[in-house]
Every structure is written in structure tokens, then in C-alpha cells.
Amino acid sequence: GSHSYKELYKKRTAVERVNAYLKEFFQLDNIRHRGGKLAKVDFDISCLVYTLSKLAVDRINKQMNEMKKAG
């Protein structure tokens, strides 16, 4: 019940939400590679695409909010 535990729990749940999203929409729970290297490459590419997509959406939303405030 400490403050540090609550902060750690928030970070953990955020990571688990991303993992669940990647499994559902990037099919990471259906990887059929033999060996860890190809599976890791698949995971890394999926994380990169997810991060870039999230960044693009955040920037678009920021621009739209700025446009609403300006006019």
C-alpha cells in the first residue's frame, strides 16, 4: 500500500495494456518462428510500428487542439 508500490503498479498496468494491444492487433500471440531471434525481430518491429503510430496520433491530436484554441 505504499506510494512507490502504487507508482510501480501504474507503470505495470500501462505496459500490460500495450502488450494486450500488440497481441490482439499485431497478432503477437500467433508467432510461429522457430527460435527466439526471429520472434524477437517480429516483436521489435511490432513495438516500433505501435510507437510510431501512437506518436503520429498524438501529434495530430495536438495540432487539432491548437487549431480549436486558435480559431
N, C-alpha and C positions, 0 to 999 in steps of 0.2 A: 503494500500500500504506500510505499514511499514515492516521492516526486520523481526520482530517477527511474523507478520501475514504470511509472505511467508514461514517461517520455519514451522509454525503450519500447513499451507496448504500442505506442502510436506509430513508431517507425516500423515495427514488425508488421502491424496490420497494413500499413501502406505498401510494404514490399509484397505481402501476400495478395493484396488486391491486384497488383501488377502481374504477379505470377499467374493468378487465375485468369486474367485478361489474356495473357500470352497463350495460355493453354487452350482457351476457348477460341480465340480469333486467329491465332497463328499456328494452331494445331501442334503445339509443342508436346502434348501428351501422346501424339501418334508418330513420334520419330522412330524410324526403322533402321537406323545406321548400326552397323556392327563396329563397335569400338567407340571410345569416348571422344576422339578428336573430331570426327565429323559431326557428332551430336553437339559438341561444344561450338563448332562453327555455326551450325544451324541456330543454336540458342543465341550466340553473339549477334548474328545478323538480325534475328527477330528483335532483340533488345535495341539494336541500333535503329531499326525502322520504327519501332514503337516510340523511342525517344525523339527522333526527328519529327514524327507525326505530331506528337504532343507539343513539341516546341513550335511547330508551324501553326497549330490551332491556337496556342496561347498568344502568339504574335498577332494573328488575325483578330482574335477577340480584343486584344489591347488596342489595336488600330480602330476597331469598330467602336469601342467605348470612348476613345479620344474624339472620334468624329461626332458621336452623340453629344458629348460635352461641348464641343466647339459650335455646333450648329443645330 
